[in-house]
Amino acid sequence: MDVSTHIEAVQAEVRRRNPGEAEFHQAVTEVLSSLGPALVRHPEYVRGAVVDRLCEPERQVVFRVPWVDDEGAVRVNRGFRIEFNSALGPYKGGLRFHPSVNLGIVKFLGFEQIFKNALTGMGIGGGKGGSDFDPRGRSDAEVMRFCQSFMTELYRHIGERTDVPAGDIGVGGREIGYLFGQYKRLTNRFDAGVLTGKPVAWGGSHARTEATGYGAVFFAEEMLATRGASFDGRRVVVSGSGNVALYAIEKVHALGGRVVACSDSSGYVVDEDGIDVELLKEIKEVRRERLSVYAEARPTARFSARGTLYDVPCDVALPCATQNEIRREDAVALTKNGVLAVVEGANMPSTPEAVEVFREAGILFGPGKAANAGGVATSALEMQQNAARDRWTFDQTEARLAAVMRDVHAECRRTAEEYGGGADDYVLGANIAGFLRVADAMQAQGIV
């Protein structure tokens, strides 16, 4: 069987085994479409069915999460934990609480996590989890009761040497605290390394909150440097206004750029004077209000509930919201407006059709599995600190994060050149570099 036939057969089997899971199919296709050159050079991976095994999670846990709301009504949600691949270390990946969460979404995220984690070079495997529970509009007491019920099942599947969850959309410091408290109550152990994203006071890491946003900007900075450019004086748009977006905006401003637009699920805001990060944090993190409130507070800003922020002219676009948010027409608009680089701060926010537009136009494109690896890299740094019962300063942790992102960038370019794609083919470089690290470990460990 030749390589292309092998890849097609694996994709067909993934679709057969996982019907209706479009996002998972998309993630598998995106990676496998890059692997031809690696499999030609390493036929032992084909003989060992490495790709076949990579596409099948080692373990899938689906469970009921009953809880009681403030009115005394019993609610039932569904919980998930996909332990995808542990060839490089314990499963590592966040928990997402959002109504859109289903098995296919979690498998898509977990599959991406395998390669993202491998690219960091930090000895962590890939996993992901979450629930279709929506924390928005819920009281702290309701969120606490849900998290306690969720952890009552999850705790038996996790551990600092087994599976280490973290936060994601809908899971911040509040939720991590409630989850950890229930884990401690159930196990009678203070295992700080079982969850990352904790508050600094009891085992968390400085710069973890900022890490994914900062890391994406560090990656973008390295990409721009290959064209003799920087953020200085550049117009930037950032989709989203959650944790990743907020700190991406903050770091862009620190590097001399000007973020002129951001968004949430209700629309987007344009502020030609540059987004006021402190005001945005107050609105989104403290008051938990919609983005339209920002425009009401800033005379220089305007809010739109129609269209897309990708119509706003910019030099750099940082999609930091959710999967498949940049469609082909958005990519065309960005290209016509002269964008230099598109760097993904979220998990696969660009559709395959959008990515093709960017690549054909010669626009620098940083895929999420490389560009947003900063969050999980800093989670791994938190695990190191927990294991040593140590605590690093913010500056120490940020310096380590920046070094990791530089290394990821360099490895993507080096691998892309080695496998015939050209140094700017970050998609090819990220997919093959991550794959090779996992595949080598899987081969060495036998058929398991």
C-alpha positions as CSV (number, residue, x, y, z in Angstrom):
1,M,0.0,0.0,0.0
2,D,1.5,3.4,-1.0
3,V,1.4,6.3,1.4
4,S,-1.5,8.2,-0.2
5,T,-3.6,5.1,-0.2
6,H,-2.7,4.4,3.5
7,I,-3.7,8.0,4.5
8,E,-7.0,7.8,2.6
9,A,-7.7,4.4,4.3
10,V,-7.1,5.9,7.7
11,Q,-9.3,8.9,7.0
12,A,-12.1,6.6,5.8
13,E,-11.9,4.5,8.9
14,V,-12.0,7.6,11.1
15,R,-15.2,8.7,9.4
16,R,-16.7,5.2,9.7
17,R,-15.9,4.9,13.4
18,N,-16.9,8.5,14.3
19,P,-20.0,9.3,12.3
20,G,-21.3,12.9,12.5
21,E,-18.2,14.3,14.3
22,A,-17.4,16.9,11.6
23,E,-14.9,18.8,13.7
24,F,-12.9,15.7,14.6
25,H,-12.9,14.6,10.9
26,Q,-11.6,18.1,10.0
27,A,-8.7,17.9,12.6
28,V,-7.6,14.5,11.4
29,T,-7.7,15.5,7.7
30,E,-5.7,18.7,8.5
31,V,-2.9,16.7,10.1
32,L,-2.9,13.7,7.8
33,S,-2.8,15.9,4.7
34,S,0.7,17.0,5.7
35,L,2.2,13.6,6.7
36,G,2.9,12.2,3.2
37,P,6.6,13.3,3.1
38,A,7.2,12.0,6.7
39,L,5.6,8.6,5.9
40,V,7.6,8.2,2.7
41,R,10.8,8.8,4.6
42,H,9.7,6.6,7.5
43,P,7.8,3.5,6.1
44,E,8.2,1.9,9.5
45,Y,5.4,4.2,10.7
46,V,3.1,2.7,8.1
47,R,4.0,-0.9,9.0
48,G,3.5,-0.1,12.6
49,A,0.1,1.5,12.0
50,V,1.2,4.5,13.9
51,V,-1.2,6.9,12.2
52,D,-4.1,4.4,12.7
53,R,-3.3,4.3,16.4
54,L,-2.9,8.0,16.7
55,C,-6.4,8.6,15.4
56,E,-8.0,6.3,18.0
57,P,-8.1,7.7,21.6
58,E,-6.5,5.5,24.2
59,R,-9.5,6.1,26.5
60,Q,-12.8,7.9,26.2
61,V,-14.8,8.7,29.4
62,V,-18.4,10.0,29.1
63,F,-20.4,10.5,32.2
64,R,-23.6,12.0,33.7
65,V,-23.3,15.2,35.8
66,P,-26.4,15.8,38.0
67,W,-26.6,19.0,40.0
68,V,-29.1,21.2,41.8
69,D,-29.7,24.8,40.8
70,D,-30.6,27.7,43.1
71,E,-34.3,27.1,42.7
72,G,-33.9,23.5,43.9
73,A,-34.4,22.0,40.4
74,V,-32.3,19.0,39.5
75,R,-30.3,19.5,36.3
76,V,-28.4,17.0,34.2
77,N,-25.4,17.6,32.0
78,R,-22.9,15.4,30.2
79,G,-19.2,15.3,31.0
80,F,-16.3,14.1,28.8
81,R,-12.6,13.3,29.2
82,I,-10.7,12.1,26.1
83,E,-7.3,10.6,27.1
84,F,-6.0,10.6,23.5
85,N,-2.3,9.8,23.6
86,S,0.3,9.3,26.4
87,A,3.4,8.4,24.4
88,L,5.3,11.5,25.6
89,G,3.9,11.9,29.1
90,P,0.7,12.2,31.1
91,Y,-2.4,13.3,29.3
92,K,-2.6,17.1,29.3
93,G,-5.3,19.4,28.1
94,G,-8.1,21.7,29.3
95,L,-11.7,21.3,30.3
96,R,-14.3,23.3,28.3
97,F,-17.7,24.2,29.8
98,H,-19.9,25.4,27.0
99,P,-23.3,24.4,25.4
100,S,-21.5,23.5,22.2
101,V,-19.4,20.7,23.8
102,N,-20.0,17.2,22.6
103,L,-18.0,14.1,22.0
104,G,-16.8,15.2,18.5
105,I,-15.7,18.6,19.7
106,V,-13.7,17.1,22.6
107,K,-12.1,14.6,20.3
108,F,-11.2,17.4,17.8
109,L,-9.6,19.4,20.6
110,G,-7.8,16.3,22.1
111,F,-6.4,15.3,18.7
112,E,-5.0,18.8,18.2
113,Q,-3.6,18.7,21.7
114,I,-1.4,15.7,21.0
115,F,0.7,17.7,18.4
116,K,0.5,21.0,20.2
117,N,1.9,19.4,23.4
118,A,4.6,17.5,21.4
119,L,5.8,20.8,19.8
120,T,6.5,22.3,23.2
121,G,9.1,19.5,23.8
122,M,8.0,19.3,27.4
123,G,7.0,15.6,27.9
124,I,3.3,15.8,28.0
125,G,0.6,13.8,26.2
126,G,-2.6,14.9,24.7
127,G,-6.1,15.0,26.2
128,K,-9.2,17.2,26.5
129,G,-12.5,17.3,28.4
130,G,-15.4,19.3,29.4
131,S,-19.2,19.5,29.6
132,D,-22.2,21.0,27.8
133,F,-22.8,23.0,31.0
134,D,-23.0,26.8,30.5
135,P,-21.6,28.8,33.5
136,R,-22.8,32.1,32.0
137,G,-25.6,33.5,34.1
138,R,-25.1,30.9,36.9
139,S,-24.4,31.9,40.5
140,D,-21.2,31.0,42.2
141,A,-23.1,28.5,44.2
142,E,-24.5,26.8,41.1
143,V,-21.1,26.7,39.5
144,M,-19.6,25.2,42.6
145,R,-22.3,22.4,42.8
146,F,-21.8,21.6,39.2
147,C,-18.0,21.4,39.5
148,Q,-18.3,19.2,42.6
149,S,-20.5,16.8,40.8
150,F,-18.3,16.8,37.7
151,M,-15.2,16.1,39.7
152,T,-16.9,13.3,41.7
153,E,-16.7,11.2,38.5
154,L,-13.6,12.7,36.9
155,Y,-11.3,12.3,40.0
156,R,-10.9,8.6,39.5
157,H,-9.4,9.1,36.0
158,I,-6.8,11.8,36.7
159,G,-3.6,12.3,38.6
160,E,-0.3,14.2,38.2
161,R,1.3,11.2,36.6
162,T,-1.8,10.1,34.7
163,D,-3.9,13.0,33.4
164,V,-3.6,16.7,34.3
165,P,-6.6,18.8,33.2
166,A,-6.6,22.6,33.1
167,G,-9.0,25.4,32.1
168,D,-10.4,26.3,28.7
169,I,-13.5,28.2,27.6
170,G,-15.8,28.6,30.5
171,V,-13.3,27.2,33.0
172,G,-11.2,29.9,34.8
173,G,-9.7,30.3,38.2
174,R,-13.1,30.0,40.0
175,E,-14.0,26.7,38.3
176,I,-10.5,25.3,38.8
177,G,-10.7,26.2,42.5
178,Y,-14.0,24.3,43.0
179,L,-12.7,21.3,41.0
180,F,-9.6,21.1,43.0
181,G,-11.4,21.5,46.3
182,Q,-13.6,18.5,45.5
183,Y,-10.7,16.5,44.3
184,K,-8.9,17.1,47.6
185,R,-12.0,16.2,49.5
186,L,-12.5,12.9,47.7
187,T,-8.9,11.8,47.8
188,N,-7.7,13.3,51.1
189,R,-4.6,14.5,49.3
190,F,-3.2,17.9,48.4
191,D,-1.9,16.9,44.9
192,A,-1.2,20.4,43.5
193,G,0.0,18.9,40.2
194,V,-3.4,17.3,39.4
195,L,-4.8,20.5,37.9
196,T,-3.1,23.5,36.3
197,G,-4.3,27.0,36.0
198,K,-4.6,27.3,39.8
199,P,-4.3,30.6,41.7
200,V,-0.7,31.4,42.5
201,A,-1.3,31.3,46.3
202,W,-1.9,27.5,46.3
203,G,0.2,26.0,43.6
204,G,-0.4,28.1,40.5
205,S,2.1,29.7,38.2
206,H,2.7,33.3,37.5
207,A,2.0,34.2,33.9
208,R,-0.4,31.2,33.4
209,T,-3.4,33.5,32.9
210,E,-1.5,35.5,30.3
211,A,0.3,32.6,28.7
212,T,-1.8,31.6,25.7
213,G,-2.3,35.2,24.5
214,Y,1.3,36.2,25.2
215,G,2.5,33.0,23.5
216,A,0.6,33.6,20.3
217,V,2.0,37.1,20.1
218,F,5.5,35.9,20.7
219,F,5.0,33.4,17.9
220,A,3.7,36.1,15.6
221,E,6.6,38.3,16.5
222,E,9.0,35.6,15.3
223,M,7.0,35.2,12.1
224,L,7.1,38.9,11.4
225,A,10.8,39.0,12.0
226,T,11.3,36.6,9.1
227,R,10.0,39.3,6.8
228,G,12.0,42.0,8.5
229,A,8.9,43.3,10.3
230,S,7.7,43.7,13.8
231,F,4.5,44.8,15.7
232,D,5.8,48.3,16.0
233,G,3.2,50.6,14.5
234,R,1.1,47.8,13.1
235,R,-2.7,47.7,13.1
236,V,-4.0,44.5,14.6
237,V,-7.4,42.8,15.1
238,V,-8.0,40.2,17.7
239,S,-11.2,38.1,17.7
240,G,-12.7,37.3,21.0
241,S,-12.5,39.1,24.3
242,G,-11.9,36.3,26.7
243,N,-8.7,35.3,28.5
244,V,-6.6,34.6,25.4
245,A,-7.8,37.7,23.5
246,L,-7.3,40.0,26.5
247,Y,-3.7,39.1,27.0
248,A,-2.9,39.0,23.3
249,I,-4.1,42.6,23.1
250,E,-2.0,43.5,26.1
251,K,1.2,42.0,24.7
252,V,0.6,43.5,21.2
253,H,0.4,47.0,22.8
254,A,3.5,46.3,24.8
255,L,5.4,45.5,21.6
256,G,4.3,48.7,19.9
257,G,1.3,47.5,18.0
258,R,-2.3,48.9,18.1
259,V,-5.2,46.6,18.4
260,V,-8.1,48.4,16.7
261,A,-10.9,45.7,17.0
262,C,-12.0,42.8,19.1
263,S,-15.2,40.8,19.4
264,D,-17.6,38.6,21.4
265,S,-20.6,36.5,20.5
266,S,-22.8,39.6,20.2
267,G,-20.7,41.5,17.7
268,Y,-17.4,43.4,17.4
269,V,-16.1,46.8,18.5
270,V,-13.7,49.1,16.6
271,D,-11.6,51.6,18.5
272,E,-9.2,53.5,16.2
273,D,-7.3,54.9,19.3
274,G,-6.5,51.3,20.3
275,I,-8.5,49.0,22.6
276,D,-8.3,50.1,26.2
277,V,-7.2,46.8,27.8
278,E,-8.0,47.8,31.4
279,L,-11.5,48.9,30.5
280,L,-12.0,45.7,28.5
281,K,-10.8,43.6,31.4
282,E,-13.2,45.4,33.8
283,I,-16.2,44.8,31.4
284,K,-15.4,41.1,30.6
285,E,-13.6,39.7,33.7
286,V,-15.2,41.7,36.5
287,R,-18.6,42.9,35.3
288,R,-19.1,40.0,32.8
289,E,-21.0,42.2,30.4
290,R,-21.3,42.3,26.6
291,L,-18.9,44.1,24.4
292,S,-21.4,46.8,23.5
293,V,-20.8,48.3,26.9
294,Y,-17.3,49.1,25.9
295,A,-18.5,51.3,23.0
296,E,-20.9,53.1,25.4
297,A,-17.9,53.9,27.6
298,R,-15.5,55.0,24.9
299,P,-16.3,58.0,22.6
300,T,-13.7,56.7,20.1
301,A,-15.3,53.3,19.8
302,R,-18.2,51.9,17.7
303,F,-20.0,48.6,18.2
304,S,-21.5,46.5,15.4
305,A,-23.8,43.5,15.7
306,R,-23.6,42.8,12.0
307,G,-20.7,41.8,9.7
308,T,-17.3,40.7,11.0
309,L,-14.3,42.3,12.5
310,Y,-12.3,40.7,9.6
311,D,-13.6,43.5,7.4
312,V,-11.5,45.9,9.5
313,P,-8.2,46.7,7.7
314,C,-5.3,45.3,9.6
315,D,-1.6,44.2,9.3
316,V,-2.0,41.3,11.6
317,A,-5.0,39.2,12.6
318,L,-5.1,37.1,15.8
319,P,-8.2,34.9,15.9
320,C,-8.5,34.0,19.6
321,A,-12.2,33.0,19.9
322,T,-13.3,29.5,18.7
323,Q,-13.0,26.9,16.0
324,N,-13.9,27.7,12.3
325,E,-14.6,31.4,12.9
326,I,-12.6,32.6,9.8
327,R,-14.5,31.4,6.7
328,R,-13.3,31.7,3.1
329,E,-15.0,35.1,2.6
330,D,-13.3,36.4,5.8
331,A,-9.9,35.2,4.5
332,V,-10.6,37.0,1.2
333,A,-11.5,40.2,3.0
334,L,-8.3,40.1,5.1
335,T,-6.2,39.4,2.0
336,K,-7.7,42.3,0.0
337,N,-7.1,44.6,3.0
338,G,-3.4,43.7,2.9
339,V,-2.9,41.5,6.0
340,L,0.7,40.4,6.5
341,A,0.1,37.6,9.0
342,V,-2.7,35.5,10.5
343,V,-1.8,33.8,13.7
344,E,-4.2,31.5,15.5
345,G,-4.6,32.0,19.2
346,A,-7.6,29.6,19.4
347,N,-7.9,26.0,18.3
348,M,-8.3,25.8,14.5
349,P,-10.2,29.1,14.1
350,S,-9.6,29.1,10.4
351,T,-11.6,26.8,8.1
352,P,-9.6,24.7,5.6
353,E,-10.9,26.9,2.8
354,A,-9.7,30.0,4.6
355,V,-6.2,28.5,5.2
356,E,-6.0,27.8,1.5
357,V,-6.7,31.4,0.7
358,F,-3.9,32.6,3.0
359,R,-1.4,30.1,1.7
360,E,-2.1,30.9,-2.0
361,A,-1.7,34.6,-1.2
362,G,1.6,34.1,0.5
363,I,0.3,35.4,3.8
364,L,2.2,34.2,6.9
365,F,-0.1,31.8,8.6
366,G,0.6,30.4,12.1
367,P,-1.6,27.3,12.9
368,G,-3.1,27.1,16.4
369,K,-1.2,23.9,17.3
370,A,2.0,25.9,17.1
371,A,0.9,29.5,17.8
372,N,-1.3,28.9,20.8
373,A,1.0,26.3,22.5
374,G,2.0,28.9,25.1
375,G,-0.9,28.0,27.4
376,V,-0.1,24.4,27.7
377,A,3.7,25.1,27.8
378,T,3.1,27.3,30.9
379,S,0.9,24.6,32.4
380,A,3.8,22.2,32.0
381,L,6.0,24.8,33.8
382,E,3.4,24.9,36.6
383,M,3.7,21.1,36.8
384,Q,7.5,21.5,37.2
385,Q,7.1,24.0,40.0
386,N,4.5,21.8,41.7
387,A,6.8,18.8,41.5
388,A,9.7,20.8,43.1
389,R,7.4,22.7,45.5
390,D,8.9,25.8,44.0
391,R,7.5,29.1,42.7
392,W,9.0,31.2,40.0
393,T,8.6,34.9,39.5
394,F,6.4,36.3,36.7
395,D,9.5,37.5,34.8
396,Q,11.2,34.0,35.1
397,T,8.1,32.3,33.8
398,E,7.5,34.7,31.0
399,A,11.1,34.3,29.9
400,R,10.7,30.6,29.8
401,L,7.4,30.9,27.8
402,A,9.1,33.2,25.3
403,A,12.0,30.8,24.9
404,V,9.6,27.9,24.3
405,M,7.6,29.8,21.6
406,R,10.9,30.8,19.9
407,D,11.9,27.1,19.9
408,V,8.4,26.0,18.5
409,H,8.7,28.6,15.8
410,A,12.2,27.6,14.8
411,E,11.3,23.9,14.8
412,C,8.3,24.5,12.5
413,R,10.5,26.4,10.0
414,R,13.3,23.8,10.2
415,T,11.0,20.9,9.7
416,A,9.0,22.6,6.9
417,E,12.3,23.2,5.0
418,E,13.6,19.6,5.6
419,Y,10.4,18.1,4.3
420,G,10.1,20.2,1.1
421,G,7.5,22.8,2.0
422,G,9.6,25.9,2.3
423,A,10.3,27.6,5.6
424,D,7.1,29.7,5.6
425,D,4.9,26.6,5.5
426,Y,4.1,26.5,9.2
427,V,1.2,24.1,8.7
428,L,3.5,21.4,7.2
429,G,6.2,22.2,9.7
430,A,4.0,22.0,12.8
431,N,2.2,18.9,11.7
432,I,5.3,16.9,10.8
433,A,7.4,18.1,13.7
434,G,4.7,17.2,16.3
435,F,3.9,13.9,14.5
436,L,7.6,12.8,14.5
437,R,8.0,13.3,18.2
438,V,4.9,11.3,19.1
439,A,5.5,8.6,16.4
440,D,9.1,8.0,17.5
441,A,7.9,7.5,21.1
442,M,5.1,5.2,20.1
443,Q,7.4,3.0,18.0
444,A,9.9,2.8,20.9
445,Q,7.1,1.7,23.3
446,G,5.8,-1.1,21.1
447,I,2.2,-1.9,20.1
448,V,0.3,-0.5,23.1
